[in-house]
Amino acid sequence: MGITVNYYLDTNDFQTATAVYTDNALSVLAPDGWYSYNNRWRRQTGGTLGAVGVCPSCNQGCAANPFVSPGSYFLGFTSEGPGVYNLTIDTGNAAGISRMFLGQNNNDCYGIQIVHDSTVVNDWITGEGYQSPGNNNAIWMGDTSIAAGTSVTNQPSFTWNGTSWTQSPTTVGYTVNSTTNFTTTQDPFNLAVFSKTTAASTTVEITVLIPPLSVSGVNTNILFSPVCSALLVATPYNATSYANPVDACNATGTTDNLYIASGTTAINNSVVKYSYAFTNTFGTSAVGAGYYKISTGYMQVDSNGVVIDVGTCPP
């Protein structure tokens, strides 16, 4: 049988308390060491509690739809400003596609790297189409740019503790290592996706780099919105690829199944420009490049499996 020991705090919130005590008069400090409460941990050293951390088994949650609360996270808000932001998300227990959305203010630039099960996810859809650095470096996006090779030093590092960003006592630095800054003209939706073929919970680690030279400075306000994994919904199309929209429109029937991961709507089966097109419900096989007949007209898909045009028939 376990032994229960009572500890006492000098505030009514473990995340804001300055020390742990062994008596309700707050006269005897608890021994230095690690303490946890409500899925949060802190280390007491010299009678003072350190920064708040999230228990490894209690990562932050995703949401069923983009840009809803809870399940969306502001980065670079007025109270924090530029820096390096770290967030670990649970993708949910379902198989299928996980969608990662970013929304930004104007006059901003930022770098982002997403790692899912030790694999870097660096392919994005923006209002300008498919964007990727083509390597494992962070991708830099925004409607302002920062030169490749720029060195940024002494930056605050923040970790989400479940309710707010907690600043690390040490600073970090980085070098802008992408050769291209992708202009995103303040797109309301920037989308990255990855697939899960088994119904099991996985984690995704997000690092966002907001440089101090971002024009909006202390109010960058990037909104990150991870959507939980889900099987894609089938929508009819004709799987035969054509070289032009006229031939696609003249095709007979739409009896094949197309699976869309949309970057502009919460409804996954809407065939809209700048969405990912797949041939299966898990999103593991992209539709090939070409023009295709769909129930509402035709669509054009590029070599990255991205829908780059949608039109009515006849074109």
C-alpha positions in Angstrom: 0.0 0.0 0.0 1.4 3.4 -0.9 2.1 6.3 1.5 0.4 9.6 0.9 2.4 12.7 1.7 0.9 16.2 1.8 2.8 19.2 0.3 1.9 22.8 0.3 2.4 25.7 -2.1 2.7 29.5 -1.6 0.0 30.1 -4.3 -3.1 28.2 -5.3 -1.6 27.1 -8.7 1.4 24.7 -9.1 2.5 26.5 -12.2 2.8 29.9 -10.5 4.1 28.8 -7.1 7.6 29.7 -6.1 8.3 26.9 -3.7 7.0 23.6 -2.2 6.6 23.2 1.6 6.0 20.3 4.0 3.7 22.3 6.4 0.6 24.4 5.9 2.3 27.3 7.7 4.8 27.4 4.8 7.7 27.5 7.2 9.5 24.3 6.2 10.7 23.9 2.6 10.3 20.5 1.0 13.5 18.7 -0.1 15.0 19.8 -3.4 13.9 17.5 -6.2 11.2 17.0 -8.9 7.6 17.6 -8.2 4.5 17.1 -10.4 0.9 18.0 -10.4 -1.9 17.8 -13.0 0.5 16.6 -15.8 3.1 19.3 -15.1 6.5 19.0 -13.5 8.9 21.4 -11.9 12.3 21.0 -10.2 12.9 22.6 -6.8 16.5 23.7 -6.3 17.7 25.6 -3.3 14.1 26.0 -2.1 12.9 27.6 -5.4 10.8 26.0 -8.1 12.1 26.1 -11.6 10.4 26.3 -15.0 7.2 24.4 -15.7 7.4 21.3 -18.0 4.9 19.1 -19.6 5.0 15.4 -18.6 6.2 13.4 -21.6 3.1 11.2 -21.6 0.9 14.2 -21.6 1.5 16.0 -24.9 -0.8 18.8 -26.1 -3.9 17.9 -28.0 -4.9 18.3 -31.6 -8.3 19.5 -32.8 -11.0 18.0 -35.0 -11.1 21.2 -37.2 -8.5 23.9 -37.9 -8.3 27.2 -36.0 -10.6 26.3 -33.1 -9.9 26.5 -29.4 -8.7 24.4 -27.6 -6.3 23.0 -30.1 -4.7 26.1 -31.6 -1.6 27.9 -30.4 -0.5 31.5 -30.8 3.3 32.0 -31.3 5.1 35.3 -31.0 2.3 37.0 -29.2 2.9 40.5 -27.6 3.9 38.9 -24.2 6.7 36.8 -25.7 7.7 38.2 -29.1 10.5 36.8 -31.3 12.2 33.6 -30.3 12.2 29.9 -30.7 8.9 28.1 -29.9 8.7 24.4 -29.1 5.5 22.4 -29.0 4.8 18.6 -28.9 1.4 17.5 -30.1 -0.5 14.2 -29.8 -1.9 13.3 -33.2 -4.8 11.3 -31.9 -5.6 7.6 -32.0 -7.1 7.3 -35.5 -5.3 6.3 -38.7 -5.3 8.6 -41.7 -4.0 12.1 -42.6 -2.9 14.6 -40.0 -3.1 18.2 -41.2 -0.9 21.0 -39.8 -2.2 24.5 -40.4 -0.4 27.9 -40.0 -2.0 31.3 -40.1 0.0 34.5 -40.0 -0.1 38.3 -39.8 1.3 40.6 -42.4 4.9 41.8 -42.4 6.1 38.5 -40.9 8.7 35.8 -41.7 9.3 32.6 -39.8 11.0 29.3 -40.0 9.2 26.0 -39.1 10.2 22.4 -38.8 7.8 19.6 -38.1 9.1 16.2 -37.1 6.7 13.2 -37.0 8.0 9.9 -35.6 11.6 11.1 -36.3 10.7 12.0 -39.9 10.9 15.7 -41.0 7.7 17.0 -42.7 8.8 19.9 -44.8 6.4 20.0 -47.7 3.8 22.8 -47.5 0.9 24.2 -49.6 0.5 28.0 -49.4 -1.6 30.5 -51.4 1.2 30.3 -54.0 1.0 26.5 -54.3 3.5 23.7 -53.2 6.6 24.9 -51.3 9.5 22.8 -50.0 13.2 23.4 -49.2 13.9 20.0 -50.6 15.9 18.9 -47.5 15.5 18.5 -43.7 16.2 22.2 -42.9 13.5 24.4 -41.5 11.4 25.9 -44.3 11.2 29.7 -44.2 7.9 31.4 -45.1 6.2 34.7 -44.8 5.4 37.9 -46.7 8.8 39.3 -45.8 12.1 37.6 -46.3 15.3 36.9 -44.4 18.6 36.2 -46.2 20.0 32.7 -46.2 23.0 32.5 -43.9 21.7 35.1 -41.5 22.9 34.3 -38.0 20.4 34.9 -35.1 21.9 34.7 -31.6 20.7 35.0 -28.0 17.1 34.2 -28.7 14.6 33.3 -25.9 13.3 29.7 -26.1 9.7 28.9 -25.2 7.9 25.6 -24.5 4.1 25.3 -24.2 3.2 24.1 -20.7 -0.5 23.5 -21.4 -1.8 27.0 -20.7 1.0 29.4 -21.7 4.5 29.6 -23.1 7.3 29.0 -20.5 10.6 30.7 -21.2 13.8 28.7 -20.7 16.5 30.2 -18.5 19.0 29.9 -21.4 19.0 31.4 -24.8 19.5 29.7 -28.2 20.8 30.7 -31.6 20.4 29.5 -35.2 21.4 30.2 -38.8 18.9 30.6 -41.6 19.9 27.7 -43.7 17.2 27.7 -46.4 18.2 29.1 -49.8 14.7 30.3 -50.5 12.2 32.3 -48.5 8.8 31.3 -49.8 6.4 34.3 -50.1 3.0 33.5 -48.7 1.3 36.9 -48.9 -0.5 36.5 -45.5 -2.3 33.3 -46.6 -5.0 32.4 -44.1 -4.1 28.7 -44.5 -0.6 27.2 -45.0 -0.9 23.4 -44.9 1.5 20.5 -44.3 0.3 16.8 -44.0 1.6 13.5 -43.0 0.0 10.0 -43.0 -0.6 7.3 -40.3 -1.5 3.9 -41.6 -2.3 2.4 -38.1 -4.8 3.5 -35.5 -2.3 4.5 -32.8 -1.3 7.7 -31.0 1.9 9.3 -32.3 3.6 12.6 -31.5 4.7 15.5 -33.7 7.3 18.0 -32.6 7.0 21.5 -33.9 9.8 24.1 -33.8 9.0 27.7 -35.0 11.8 30.3 -35.4 10.6 33.9 -35.3 13.5 36.3 -35.9 13.7 39.7 -34.2 13.9 41.3 -37.7 10.4 40.2 -38.4 8.8 43.6 -39.2 5.9 43.2 -36.8 8.4 42.7 -34.0 6.8 41.9 -30.7 3.4 41.0 -32.1 4.1 38.4 -34.8 1.1 36.3 -33.8 1.6 33.2 -35.9 -1.3 30.8 -35.3 -0.5 27.0 -35.4 -3.4 24.7 -35.6 -2.8 20.9 -35.7 -5.8 18.8 -36.8 -6.1 15.2 -35.5 -5.5 12.4 -37.9 -8.5 11.0 -39.7 -9.3 8.8 -42.7 -9.9 10.8 -45.9 -13.4 10.7 -47.4 -13.9 9.4 -50.9 -15.1 11.7 -53.7 -15.8 10.5 -57.3 -13.5 11.2 -60.2 -12.2 9.6 -63.3 -8.7 8.2 -62.6 -7.6 8.5 -66.3 -5.0 11.3 -66.7 -5.3 13.6 -69.7 -3.0 16.2 -71.1 -5.6 19.0 -71.2 -8.9 20.0 -69.6 -10.9 19.4 -72.8 -10.0 15.8 -73.0 -10.6 15.4 -69.2 -14.1 16.9 -69.6 -14.9 14.6 -72.5 -14.0 11.5 -70.4 -16.9 9.1 -69.6 -17.9 8.7 -66.0 -16.5 9.4 -62.5 -16.6 6.0 -61.0 -13.2 6.0 -59.3 -12.4 7.3 -55.8 -10.4 10.4 -55.0 -9.3 11.5 -51.5 -8.6 15.1 -50.8 -6.8 16.7 -47.9 -7.9 20.3 -48.2 -5.9 23.3 -47.3 -8.8 25.8 -47.3 -11.7 24.0 -45.6 -12.4 21.6 -42.8 -14.2 19.3 -45.2 -11.6 16.9 -46.5 -13.5 15.8 -49.7 -13.9 19.2 -51.2 -11.9 19.4 -54.5 -10.4 22.9 -54.3 -7.3 24.6 -55.6 -4.2 24.0 -53.4 -5.2 20.8 -51.8 -3.5 17.4 -51.7 -5.0 14.7 -53.9 -4.6 11.0 -52.9 -5.7 7.7 -54.3 -6.4 6.1 -50.9 -8.0 6.9 -47.6 -4.7 6.9 -45.7 -3.2 9.6 -47.9 -0.1 7.5 -48.7 -0.3 7.5 -52.5 -0.6 10.8 -54.4 -2.6 11.3 -57.6 -0.2 11.6 -60.6 0.3 14.8 -62.6 -2.4 15.6 -65.3 -6.0 16.7 -65.8 -8.8 14.6 -64.4 -12.6 14.6 -64.7 -14.4 15.2 -61.4 -18.1 15.4 -60.7 -18.1 19.2 -60.8 -15.9 19.6 -63.9 -12.1 19.0 -64.0 -9.0 19.4 -61.9 -5.3 19.7 -62.7 -2.8 18.0 -60.4 1.0 18.8 -60.4 3.9 16.4 -59.9 3.7 16.8 -56.1 0.1 15.6 -55.9 -1.3 19.1 -55.4 -4.5 20.3 -57.0 -3.4 23.5 -58.9 -6.5 24.2 -60.9 -10.2 23.4 -60.7 -12.7 24.3 -63.4 -16.1 23.6 -64.9 -16.8 21.8 -68.2 -16.5 22.8 -70.9 -13.3 24.6 -70.0 
